[in-house]
Amino acid sequence: MDFSFSSEQDDLRREARAFLESNASPTMDQLADLGWVGILQSEEFSFVDAAVLFEELGRALYEGPYVLNEVAAQPDDDVWSIEIDGFVPHLDSVDRVLRPDMTAATASGEVLTTVDETLGLGRLSPDGSEPAQGEWPEVRRRLLAALALEAVGIGSKALELAIAYTADREQFGKKIGSYQAVSHSVVDGYVGVELGRSLAYAAAWAVAEGDEQAELLAVTAKAQATEAAVAACERSIQVHGGIGFTWEHPLHRYYKRALWLEGALGYGREHRAQVAQYLLSS
Amino acid sequence: MDLRDTPDEAAFRQEVRDFIAQNLPDSSRRRSGRRFEDADRDWSRKLGEAGYAGLTWPKEFGGAGAPYSHQAIFLEELARAEAPSHLGVIGIGMAGPTIIAWGTDEQKARYLAKILSAEEIWCQGFSEPGAGSDLAAVRTRIEDQGDHFLVNGQKVWSSFAHIADYCILVGLGLPDEPRYKNLTYVIVDMHAPGVEVRPLVQITGHPEFNEIFFTDVQVPKENLLGEIGGGWQVAMTTLLHERGTLGFALAATLDVAVRKLVALAKERNVSDPILRDRIAREWIELQALRYTNYRALTTLQKTGIPGPEGSISKLVWSENNQRLTKLALEILGSHAQLTNGGGDGDGYWQYQQLRSRGNTIEAGTSEILRNIVAERVLGLPRSR
């Protein structure tokens, strides 16, 4: 049993983080230059490698279609999005859309205004469609794991902001992070994100290996990690006080992304219903 | 990353399964997951003989010198078989490692083997009525009388004290020295004159742990661990082991509890979506705890230093176990008040739910653990 990333994967994480710090939302062409596009179809990489990138992209609040394009894993050079719960993220910036009935549609339709303004969420126009490659349960499983991994990135970053702020901000003559009412809330946020991280990494491995636990781990990780990311953002906003509630601070963007991740492909309640069905009917 | 057993781990797992299948009497099996003092001595002796008691102890002290992954596998398999753990948990998990770290050759020769064989049972004399989370505030006196120590004081929350042969005791050795430099750590013979154990009835109605009164107890000088006034450092070794090796044991007990919860829910055909949601949540939290332990274990095996993930295990487990046992009572519904002889179950959940309230207090209160995570893992400023 070895639950750690390889040194190559650690290097990939370092490179990704450094690159995204200077350019949080690169174009698909730029990502192709890095060798990240088509990662799941290459012999060289596994879903665990992709997992490193998905987490780092979440952490950087990346705004493009890369993750969905990789999860769709279609064998052409088009840029793909995936229709999720009737809506298509990044509709304006992709060529084609993979639908849950495993048909491919041309990316055209109406783009909607959303809470997370970076989603580019759209509704497809009725259009001709053709069969796509793959099976929906497998796409869904990859997507659940990817959403969980993005959430781990978001949650970690929101907590890092909370830690940095509360370790520095003074009120009543003391750093507010020394008050247990503040620090214990941050700890609870950290605990939730770390539990989510463990599940998300386990899900990534199971998906990569086609392990028999992959389905269960993917829904489990999605439910836990996305809820933990939302909670981490909420705790971070709270301990930031007034500033965290404004657009002067980036926290609201992490929070809105976390809210999207929590609801995409269903809220945790639906995934827990699936888990309960597995536990109580077997 | 590979979450499967290595060939070596798989072979060890099979060996443990075979051992349990051949050696665990049905009478012991039924007692698993109950009070942890119910583990019987015969089973403990068998575990010792088979080399499972001190799996991670060095070979020179009678251990197996096995990697931590074997300890994790062993505990997982005990949980799967619903088998009780070794009776000498304080000796194996706390006293033994402390003696290995700080003891003289004579102490190692005298005590370690009999811990593993369950011939001698140990208890812990740390907490006092006036010193719970604040261990450095202990008042029990360990006076140096030249040719022996004289011990006077009271300890509390001491599991196994009523059957223990020895106690690891922390007390005030140098009362005039400043905090953290005034403590002394000794081994006390529980059969010595002046040692009195009184059972303390807990919330469950059971006297699971005890008070120990020490009245002019003479302790030989060779029972000192570390130095006079150096007891704090020795105690930190004990607590490090208490918390460090605990994660897998806790996940294993939670595994048993979740299995029983799922069995109960199936038996009752639970269809209420809210209850089903909460059952799933407990199962998910167990998986999260297990995989978090695996992450910590991998870090420990690769670097020799436990990862920060490990420090959250006990915090998470204790709150999980409280929620889970409460949930079981809700599934029992109106029968939740009925204990033994009530015609519905054997009082298992009623006992476990009350017992779980101690989980967030023992071995570091949740408040102290949150301070530890805040300050040592997250690097937040100290709260005091």
Contacts between the chains, C-beta under 8 A, distances in Angstrom:
chain1	res1	chain2	res2	distance
A	1	B	2	7.0
A	1	B	3	6.1
A	1	B	4	6.9
A	1	B	5	6.1
A	1	B	6	6.8
A	1	B	9	6.2
A	1	B	69	5.9
A	1	B	72	8.0
A	1	B	294	6.3
A	1	B	297	7.5
A	1	B	298	7.4
A	2	B	1	6.1
A	2	B	2	5.1
A	2	B	3	7.9
A	2	B	6	8.0
A	2	B	298	5.9
A	3	B	1	6.3
A	3	B	3	6.3
A	3	B	291	7.0
A	3	B	294	4.3
A	3	B	295	5.0
A	3	B	297	7.3
A	3	B	298	4.4
A	4	B	1	6.4
A	4	B	295	7.5
A	4	B	298	4.6
A	4	B	299	7.2
A	4	B	302	6.5
A	5	B	1	6.2
A	6	B	1	7.3
A	9	B	1	7.9
A	48	B	1	5.5
A	163	B	378	5.3
A	163	B	379	6.8
A	163	B	380	6.5
A	166	B	380	6.4
A	167	B	379	6.8
A	167	B	380	5.7
A	167	B	381	6.0
A	174	B	381	7.8
A	175	B	381	4.4
A	177	B	374	7.5
A	177	B	380	4.0
A	177	B	381	5.0
A	178	B	380	7.1
A	178	B	381	4.2
A	178	B	382	6.3
A	178	B	383	5.2
A	179	B	383	7.2
A	180	B	367	7.3
A	180	B	370	7.3
A	180	B	371	6.9
A	180	B	374	7.8
A	180	B	383	5.3
A	183	B	370	7.2
A	183	B	371	7.4
A	183	B	374	3.9
A	183	B	375	7.9
A	183	B	378	7.7
A	183	B	380	4.9
A	183	B	383	6.6
A	184	B	367	7.5
A	184	B	370	4.5
A	184	B	371	8.0
A	184	B	374	6.9
A	186	B	374	6.8
A	186	B	378	6.5
A	186	B	380	6.9
A	187	B	370	4.6
A	187	B	373	4.7
A	187	B	374	5.1
A	187	B	378	6.9
A	188	B	370	7.6
A	190	B	312	7.7
A	190	B	373	6.7
A	190	B	377	7.4
A	190	B	378	6.2
A	191	B	312	4.9
A	191	B	315	6.5
A	191	B	316	6.2
A	191	B	373	7.4
A	194	B	292	6.2
A	194	B	309	5.8
A	194	B	312	6.1
A	195	B	285	7.3
A	195	B	288	3.7
A	195	B	289	7.2
A	195	B	292	5.9
A	195	B	312	7.9
A	195	B	316	6.8
A	196	B	288	7.3
A	197	B	295	7.9
A	198	B	288	5.6
A	198	B	291	3.7
A	198	B	292	4.2
A	198	B	294	7.4
A	198	B	295	5.6
A	198	B	309	7.4
A	199	B	284	7.6
A	199	B	287	6.4
A	199	B	288	5.3
A	199	B	291	6.1
A	201	B	1	7.3
A	201	B	291	7.3
A	201	B	295	7.5
A	202	B	3	6.3
A	202	B	287	7.6
A	202	B	291	4.6
A	202	B	294	8.0
A	205	B	1	5.2
A	205	B	2	7.5
A	205	B	3	5.4
A	206	B	3	7.5
A	211	B	3	7.8
A	217	B	287	7.5
A	220	B	284	5.0
A	220	B	287	5.9
A	223	B	284	6.6
A	224	B	284	5.6
A	224	B	285	7.9
A	224	B	288	6.0
A	269	B	277	6.0
A	272	B	276	7.6
A	272	B	277	4.9
A	272	B	280	3.7
A	272	B	281	6.0
A	272	B	284	7.0
A	273	B	273	6.9
A	273	B	276	6.6
A	273	B	277	6.9
A	273	B	280	7.2
A	275	B	280	3.9
A	275	B	283	6.2
A	275	B	284	6.4
A	276	B	276	3.9
A	276	B	277	6.9
A	276	B	279	5.7
A	276	B	280	4.2
A	279	B	262	5.2
A	279	B	265	7.8
A	279	B	279	6.6
A	279	B	280	6.7
A	279	B	283	5.9
A	280	B	262	6.9
A	280	B	265	5.8
A	280	B	266	5.6
A	280	B	270	6.7
A	280	B	276	6.9
A	280	B	279	7.3
